[in-house]
């Protein structure tokens, strides 16, 4: 398990190359992987690049605010609706 061998910042760097779907899958591997895969540093940039900003400033101890916001925004896109 590379996450137990590498320093935390390197593990996060490796995970930053995963797609959002793959990050969600990685979060299911173990508790430790979940903690890493839900870090705001992995999700904030994905949200901001799409213009999805949090309507509030997360408190320091808040966990997974940007991931929750990303999932919420993606679910409202209605990508699965057939196009005519």
C-alpha distances in whole Angstrom, upper triangle without the diagonal:
4,6,6,7,9,12,13,15,13,10,13,15,12,13,17,17,16,20,20,20,17,16,17,15,12,14,14,11,11,13,10,10,13,14,13,14,18,18,22,21,19,22,25,26,26,28,30,31,32,34,33,33,33,36,35,34,30,31,28,27,27,23,23,26,26,23,26,29,27,27,30,32,30,32,35,35,36,35,35,39,41,43,46
4,5,5,6,9,10,12,9,7,11,12,10,11,14,15,15,18,20,20,16,15,18,16,13,14,16,13,13,14,11,10,14,14,12,14,17,17,20,19,17,21,23,24,24,27,28,28,30,33,31,32,31,35,34,32,29,30,27,26,26,23,22,25,24,23,26,28,26,26,30,31,30,31,35,34,36,34,35,39,41,42,46
4,6,6,7,7,10,8,5,9,11,9,10,13,15,14,18,18,19,16,14,16,15,11,12,14,11,11,12,8,8,11,11,9,11,14,14,17,16,15,18,21,22,22,25,26,27,29,31,29,29,29,32,31,29,26,26,23,22,22,19,19,22,22,20,23,25,24,24,28,29,28,30,33,33,34,33,34,38,40,42,45
4,6,8,8,12,11,9,12,14,13,13,17,18,18,21,22,22,19,17,19,18,14,15,16,13,12,12,9,10,13,12,11,14,17,16,20,19,18,22,24,25,25,28,30,30,32,34,32,32,31,35,33,31,28,27,24,23,24,21,21,24,24,23,25,28,27,27,31,32,31,33,36,36,38,37,38,41,43,45,49
4,7,9,12,10,9,12,14,13,14,17,18,19,23,24,24,21,19,21,20,17,18,19,16,15,16,12,13,16,16,14,16,19,18,22,20,20,23,25,26,27,29,31,31,33,35,34,34,33,37,35,33,30,30,27,25,26,24,24,27,26,25,28,30,29,30,33,34,33,35,38,38,40,38,40,43,45,47,50
4,6,8,6,6,10,10,10,12,14,16,17,21,22,23,20,18,21,20,16,17,20,17,16,17,13,13,16,15,12,15,18,16,19,17,17,21,23,23,24,27,28,28,31,32,31,31,31,34,33,30,28,28,25,24,25,22,22,25,24,23,27,28,27,28,31,32,31,34,36,36,38,37,38,42,44,45,49
4,6,5,6,9,10,11,13,14,17,18,21,22,24,21,18,21,21,18,18,21,18,17,17,13,13,16,14,12,15,17,15,17,15,16,20,21,21,23,25,26,27,30,31,30,29,29,32,31,28,25,25,22,21,22,20,21,23,23,22,25,27,26,28,31,31,31,33,36,36,38,37,39,42,44,46,49
4,5,5,6,9,10,11,12,15,16,19,19,21,19,16,18,19,15,15,18,17,15,14,11,11,13,11,8,11,13,11,14,12,13,16,18,18,20,22,23,24,27,28,27,26,25,29,27,24,22,21,18,18,19,16,17,20,19,19,22,23,23,24,27,28,28,30,33,33,35,34,36,39,42,43,47
4,5,5,6,9,10,10,13,15,18,18,21,19,16,19,20,16,17,20,19,18,17,14,13,15,13,10,12,14,11,13,10,11,15,16,16,18,20,21,22,24,26,25,24,24,27,26,23,21,21,18,18,19,17,17,19,18,18,22,23,22,24,27,27,27,29,32,32,34,33,35,38,41,42,45
4,5,5,6,9,10,12,14,17,18,20,18,15,19,19,16,17,20,18,18,18,14,13,16,14,11,13,15,13,15,13,12,16,18,17,19,22,22,22,25,27,26,26,26,30,29,26,24,25,22,22,22,20,19,22,20,20,23,25,23,25,28,28,27,30,33,32,35,33,35,38,40,41,45
4,5,5,6,9,11,12,15,16,18,15,12,15,16,12,13,16,14,14,14,11,10,12,11,8,10,13,11,14,12,11,15,17,17,18,21,22,22,25,27,25,25,25,29,28,26,23,24,21,21,21,18,17,20,19,18,21,23,21,22,26,26,25,28,31,30,32,31,33,36,38,39,43
4,5,5,6,9,10,13,14,16,14,11,14,15,12,12,16,15,15,15,12,10,12,10,7,8,10,8,11,8,7,11,13,13,14,17,18,19,21,23,22,22,22,25,24,22,20,21,19,18,18,15,14,17,15,14,18,19,18,19,23,23,22,25,28,27,30,28,30,34,36,37,41
4,5,5,7,10,13,14,17,14,12,16,17,14,15,18,18,18,18,15,13,15,14,10,11,13,11,13,10,9,12,14,13,14,17,18,18,21,23,22,22,23,27,26,24,22,23,21,22,21,19,17,19,17,17,20,21,19,21,24,24,23,26,29,28,30,29,31,34,36,37,40
4,5,6,8,11,13,15,12,11,14,15,12,14,17,15,17,17,15,12,14,14,11,11,14,13,15,12,10,14,16,15,16,19,20,20,22,24,24,24,25,29,29,27,25,26,24,24,23,20,18,21,19,17,21,22,20,21,25,25,23,26,29,28,30,28,30,33,35,36,39
4,5,6,9,10,12,9,7,11,11,9,10,14,13,14,15,13,10,11,12,8,7,10,10,12,11,8,11,14,13,13,16,18,18,20,22,21,22,22,26,26,24,22,24,22,22,20,17,15,18,16,14,17,19,16,17,21,21,20,22,25,25,27,25,27,30,32,33,37
4,6,8,9,12,10,8,12,13,11,13,16,16,18,18,16,13,14,14,10,9,11,10,11,9,6,9,11,10,10,13,15,14,16,19,18,19,20,24,24,22,21,23,21,21,20,17,15,17,14,13,17,17,15,17,20,20,18,21,24,23,25,24,26,29,31,32,35
4,7,9,11,9,9,13,13,12,14,17,17,19,20,18,15,16,17,13,11,14,14,15,12,9,12,14,12,12,15,17,15,17,20,20,21,23,26,27,26,24,26,25,25,24,21,18,20,17,16,19,20,17,18,21,21,19,22,24,23,25,23,25,28,30,30,34
4,6,8,6,6,9,10,9,12,14,14,17,18,17,13,14,15,12,10,12,13,14,13,9,11,14,13,11,15,17,16,17,20,19,21,22,26,26,26,24,26,25,25,23,20,17,19,16,14,17,18,15,15,19,19,17,19,22,21,23,20,22,25,27,28,32
4,5,5,6,9,10,10,12,15,16,18,19,19,15,15,17,14,11,13,14,15,14,10,10,14,12,10,13,15,14,14,18,17,19,20,24,25,25,23,26,26,25,23,20,17,18,15,13,15,16,12,13,16,16,13,16,19,17,19,17,18,22,23,24,28
4,5,5,6,9,10,11,13,15,17,18,18,14,13,15,13,10,10,12,13,13,9,8,12,12,9,11,14,13,13,16,15,17,18,21,22,22,21,23,23,23,20,17,13,15,12,9,12,12,9,9,13,13,10,13,16,15,17,15,17,20,22,24,27
4,5,5,6,9,10,11,13,16,18,18,14,13,16,15,11,12,15,16,16,12,12,15,15,12,14,17,17,16,19,18,20,20,24,25,25,23,26,26,25,22,19,15,17,15,11,13,14,11,10,14,14,11,13,16,15,16,14,15,19,21,23,27
4,5,5,6,9,10,11,14,16,16,12,12,15,13,9,12,14,16,16,12,12,16,16,14,16,19,18,19,22,20,22,23,26,27,26,24,27,26,25,23,19,16,18,16,13,15,17,14,13,17,17,15,17,20,19,20,18,19,23,24,26,30
4,5,5,6,9,10,12,13,13,9,9,11,9,6,8,10,12,12,9,10,13,14,12,14,17,17,18,20,18,20,20,23,24,23,21,23,22,21,19,16,13,15,13,10,13,15,12,12,16,16,15,16,20,19,21,19,20,24,26,28,32
4,5,5,7,10,12,13,13,10,8,11,11,7,8,11,13,15,11,11,15,16,14,15,19,19,19,21,19,20,20,23,23,23,21,23,22,21,19,15,12,14,13,9,11,14,11,10,14,15,13,14,18,18,19,18,19,22,25,27,31
4,5,5,7,10,12,13,10,9,13,12,9,11,14,16,17,14,14,18,19,17,19,22,22,22,24,22,24,24,27,27,27,24,26,26,24,22,18,15,18,17,13,15,17,15,13,17,19,16,17,21,21,21,20,20,24,26,28,32
4,5,5,8,10,10,6,7,10,9,7,10,12,15,16,13,14,18,18,17,19,22,22,23,25,23,24,24,27,27,26,24,25,24,22,21,17,15,18,17,13,16,18,16,15,19,20,19,20,23,23,24,23,23,27,29,31,35
4,6,7,8,8,5,4,7,8,5,7,10,13,15,12,13,17,18,17,18,21,22,22,24,22,23,22,25,25,24,21,22,21,19,17,14,12,15,15,11,13,16,15,14,17,19,18,19,22,23,24,23,24,27,30,32,36
4,6,8,10,7,6,10,11,9,11,14,17,18,16,16,20,22,20,21,25,25,25,27,25,26,25,28,28,27,24,25,24,22,20,16,15,18,18,14,15,19,18,16,19,21,20,20,23,24,25,24,24,28,30,32,36
4,7,8,6,7,11,11,10,12,15,19,19,17,18,22,23,22,24,27,27,28,30,28,28,27,31,30,29,26,27,26,23,22,18,17,20,20,17,19,22,20,19,22,24,23,23,27,27,28,27,27,31,33,35,39
4,5,5,6,9,10,10,12,15,18,19,17,19,22,24,23,25,28,29,29,31,28,29,27,30,30,28,25,25,24,21,20,17,16,20,20,17,19,22,21,20,23,26,24,25,28,29,30,29,30,33,36,38,42
4,6,5,6,9,10,11,13,16,18,17,18,21,23,23,24,27,28,29,30,27,27,26,28,27,26,22,22,21,18,17,14,14,18,19,16,17,21,21,20,22,25,24,25,28,29,30,30,31,34,37,39,43
4,5,5,6,9,10,11,15,16,15,17,20,22,22,23,26,27,28,30,27,27,25,28,27,25,22,22,20,17,17,14,14,18,18,16,18,21,21,21,24,26,25,26,29,30,32,31,32,35,38,40,44
4,5,5,6,8,10,14,14,13,15,18,19,19,21,23,24,25,27,25,25,24,27,27,25,22,22,20,18,18,14,13,17,17,14,17,20,19,18,21,23,22,24,27,28,29,28,29,32,35,37,41
4,5,5,6,9,12,14,12,13,16,18,18,19,22,23,24,25,23,23,21,24,24,22,19,20,18,16,15,11,10,14,14,12,13,17,16,15,18,21,20,21,24,25,26,26,27,30,33,35,39
4,6,6,7,10,12,11,13,15,18,18,19,21,23,24,25,22,22,20,23,22,20,17,17,15,13,12,9,9,13,13,12,14,17,17,17,19,21,21,22,25,27,28,28,29,33,35,37,41
4,6,6,9,10,9,11,14,15,16,17,20,21,22,24,22,21,20,24,23,21,18,18,16,15,14,11,10,13,13,12,14,17,16,17,20,21,21,23,25,26,28,27,29,32,35,37,40
4,6,9,9,7,9,12,14,13,15,18,19,20,21,19,19,19,22,22,20,18,19,18,16,15,11,9,12,11,9,12,14,13,13,17,18,17,19,22,23,24,24,25,28,31,33,37
4,6,9,7,8,10,13,13,13,16,18,18,20,17,17,16,19,18,17,14,15,15,13,11,8,5,9,8,6,9,11,11,12,14,16,16,18,20,21,23,23,25,28,31,32,36
4,5,6,7,9,11,12,13,15,17,18,19,17,16,15,18,17,15,13,14,12,12,10,7,6,9,8,8,11,13,12,14,16,17,18,20,22,23,25,25,27,30,33,34,38
4,5,5,6,9,10,10,12,14,15,16,14,13,12,15,14,12,10,12,11,11,10,8,6,7,5,7,10,10,10,13,15,15,16,19,20,21,24,24,27,29,32,33,37
4,6,6,7,9,11,11,13,15,16,15,14,14,17,16,14,13,14,13,14,13,11,10,11,8,10,13,13,13,15,17,17,18,21,23,23,26,25,28,31,33,34,38
4,6,7,7,10,11,12,14,16,14,14,15,18,18,17,15,17,16,16,15,12,10,11,9,8,12,12,11,13,16,16,16,19,21,21,23,22,25,28,30,31,35
4,6,5,6,9,10,11,13,11,11,11,15,16,15,13,16,16,16,14,12,9,9,5,5,9,9,7,10,12,12,12,15,17,17,20,20,22,25,28,29,32
4,5,5,6,9,10,11,9,8,9,13,13,12,11,14,14,16,13,12,10,9,5,8,10,9,8,12,13,13,14,17,18,18,21,21,24,26,29,30,33
4,5,5,6,9,10,10,10,12,15,16,15,15,18,18,19,17,16,13,13,9,10,13,12,10,14,15,14,14,18,19,18,22,21,24,26,29,29,32
4,6,5,7,9,9,10,12,16,17,17,16,20,20,21,18,17,13,13,9,9,12,10,8,11,13,11,11,15,16,15,18,17,20,23,25,25,29
4,6,5,6,5,7,9,12,14,14,14,18,19,20,17,16,13,11,7,9,10,8,6,10,11,9,10,13,14,13,17,17,20,22,25,25,28
4,5,5,5,6,9,12,14,14,15,18,19,21,18,18,15,13,10,12,13,11,10,13,14,11,13,16,16,16,19,19,23,25,27,27,30
4,6,7,9,13,16,17,17,18,22,22,24,22,21,18,16,12,14,16,13,11,15,15,13,13,17,17,15,19,18,22,24,26,25,28
4,6,9,12,15,17,18,19,22,24,25,22,21,18,16,13,13,15,12,10,13,13,10,10,14,13,12,15,15,19,20,22,22,25
4,6,10,12,14,16,17,21,22,24,21,21,18,16,13,14,15,12,11,14,13,10,12,15,14,13,17,17,21,22,24,24,27
4,7,9,12,13,14,18,20,21,18,18,15,12,10,11,12,8,8,11,10,7,10,13,12,12,16,16,20,21,24,24,27
4,6,8,10,11,15,17,19,16,16,14,11,9,12,12,8,9,13,12,10,13,15,14,15,19,20,23,25,28,28,31
4,5,7,8,12,14,16,13,14,12,8,7,11,10,7,9,12,11,10,14,16,15,17,20,21,24,26,29,29,33
4,7,9,13,16,17,14,16,15,11,11,14,12,10,12,15,13,12,16,17,16,18,21,23,26,27,30,31,34
4,6,9,12,14,12,14,14,10,11,14,13,11,14,16,15,15,19,20,19,21,24,26,29,30,34,34,37
4,6,9,12,10,12,13,10,10,14,14,12,15,18,17,17,20,22,22,23,27,28,31,33,36,36,40
4,6,8,6,9,9,7,9,12,12,11,14,16,16,17,20,21,22,24,27,28,30,32,36,37,40
4,6,5,9,11,9,12,15,15,15,18,19,19,20,23,24,25,27,30,31,34,36,39,40,44
4,6,8,11,11,13,15,16,16,19,21,21,22,25,26,27,29,32,33,35,38,41,42,45
4,6,10,10,13,15,15,16,19,20,21,22,25,26,27,29,32,33,35,37,41,42,45
4,7,7,10,12,11,13,15,16,17,19,21,22,23,25,28,29,31,33,37,38,42
4,6,9,9,9,12,14,14,15,18,19,20,22,24,26,27,29,31,35,36,40
4,6,5,6,9,10,11,12,14,15,17,19,20,23,23,25,28,31,33,36
4,6,5,6,9,10,11,12,14,15,17,19,21,23,25,27,30,32,35
4,5,5,6,9,10,10,12,14,15,17,20,20,23,25,28,29,33
4,5,5,6,8,10,11,12,14,16,18,18,20,23,26,28,31
4,5,5,6,9,10,11,13,15,17,18,20,22,26,27,31
4,6,5,6,9,10,11,13,15,17,19,21,25,26,29
4,5,5,6,9,10,11,14,14,17,19,22,23,27
4,6,5,6,9,10,12,13,15,17,21,22,26
4,6,5,7,9,11,13,15,17,20,22,25
4,5,5,7,10,11,14,16,19,20,23
4,5,5,8,8,11,13,16,17,21
4,6,6,8,10,12,15,17,20
4,5,8,11,11,15,16,19
4,5,9,9,13,13,16
4,5,6,9,11,14
4,6,8,9,13
4,6,9,12
4,6,10
4,7
4
